[in-house]
Amino acid sequence: MILQALHELYLRRCADPDPAARLPPFGFEEKRIPFVIEIDANGKLVQIRDTREMVGGKKVGRAFLVPQGVKRAFGVAANLLWDTAEYALGVVCKSKPARVAEQHTAFVARIDKLPPQAREDAGVRAVRAFLADAPLEALQRHSHWEEIVRDNPIMSFQLLGDTELVCQRPAVV
């Protein structure tokens, strides 16, 4: 009885019309992502989009619904198609180069572990092509690059023309 009531409460809260009171669906969480890497279908960098807005005198990234994040204390474990700049791009921000290489390898491996149907998704293929190309020169020319290296923000990917992140595409979720 109590579990059933809790389940019903959860379903009501997931369907709440008020976004501030709404709970994320099972297996997802809301995460503030300050920078979104926009890529074309071939995995070429289009832009790094700054999603931040001024809130109380501080820049805050827009909240996105993303697959539930992994729990990590000291180990290396990557999130699915979203993570810090060190994991997602393999760029050294705060950690040692060897650890960053391990983190980035884990990020790519996490994508490679997706089921074949998800790996064939246009967005996932574009992200893999982007990561394989390792376009650090193009990223370094971006106006927010110094800030990204300094802060190691959470980042994700979006396919040019899409309204959702790649991690939100139906084939991935």
N, C-alpha and C positions, 0 to 999 in steps of 0.2 A: 504494500500500500504506500509506504513512504517513498520507496524508489520510483514507483509509478507517478506519484505526485511530483517528485523532483524532476522526473523526465518531462512531464507535462509543463511544468514551470519553465524548464529550459527551452522547450519548443515555443512557448509563448514569448519568452524573452528574445529568441532568435528572430521572431516575426514582429517584434515591437516596431511600430512606425517611427518612434523617436530614435534617431541614430545614436544618441548619447546613451540610451538605455539598452540598445540592441546588443546581444551577444553574438560572437562570430559562430559560424557553423562548426560542427565537429571536425577536428583535424586542421582548423585554421586559427589564425590569430591576427590581430590588428597590429601593424608595425609602422612606425614612422620612418619613411625612406626619403632622405633629403635629396638624393640624386638618382635619376633614372637614365640608364644608357640606352639611347634610342638607336636601333640598327636597322638596316634594310634586309630584305630577304636573303641576300648573299652574305650577311654578316659584316657588312661594312658600317663603320661608325657614321651616324648621321649627326648626332649631337649628344651632349650630356645635359639633360634637362634638370634644372634646379627647381624642386617642388616646394621649397621652403617659403613660409610666410612669416611676417612679423606678428608675434603673439606676446604681448606684455614686454615689448622691447627686446625680444629674443627671436632669432630665426628658428622656426620649427618645421621639420619635414612633414609633408602630407601623410596622413594615415592610409595605408593600403591593407587589404585583406590578403594575407599570404599563407602558404602552407605552414603548419605548426613548426616552430623552430626547434632545433635540437638542444639538448641540455649539455653544456660543456663547462667543466671547471678548468682543467689543465690540458685535457686531451684535444686532439684535432678531430673535429666533426663538422661537416659542412651542411648548410641549409640548402634547400632545393630552389635554385635559380634566384636566390637573394642572399646576401650576406655582406660582411664588411668588405672594404676595398681590398684588403690583403687577401681574403679568400676569393672574392669574385674576380679580381684582376691580377692577382699575384704581384702586386706592387708593395714594396717594403715601406711601411708607414711607422709602426711602433715595435714590431717584432724583429727578431734576427732573420737574415736572409734565408737560412736553411729551413727555419720554421715556416716562413711565408711560402716557400716553394712547396712544402708539405701540405700547407693549408690549401693552396691553389690546386694542387693535384687532387686533394680530397673533394674540392668543389667540382672539378671536371668529372671525377669518378662518380660522384653523386648523380650527375646528369646522365652519365653513361649507364647507370644502373636502372634507369627508367625502363618500363616495358617497351617493346619494339614499336607499338602503336604510338606511344608518346614521343619516342625518339624521332619518328617520322613526321611529327608536327612541324609546320613551317617555322614557327617561332623557336622551337627547340633546335632545329637544324641551323637556324641563323645564329643562335647563341653559340653553338658548338663551332661554327665557322669563324665567328668573331674571336672566340677564345683560342682557336688553333692559329689564327693569324697574329695574335698578340700585338695589336696596334698601339704600342706604347708611345710612339712618336705622335700619332694623331691625338691620343689622350693628353699628352703633355702640352699640346698647343691650346688646350681648352682653358678658358678664363678661370675656371674653378679648380684647376689641377693642384695648385699649391695648397689650397684649403682641403682638398681630398686627401693629399699625402699627409698633411698635418693632423687631421681629425680622424682618419680611417672610418668614414661614415658607412652606414648601411646603404647598399646599392642594389638595384635590380635592373632588369632588361625589359625593353618594350620594342615590339616590331613596328616599323614605320607604318602609320595608317591605322594601327590598332588603338582601341580605347582602354584595353586592359594590359596588365603586365604579362610577360610570357608565363610566369608562374601561376597565373590565373586562367590561362587558356583551358578550354574544356578537355583537350587531350591530355593535359598535364594533371589536372585535378580529378 
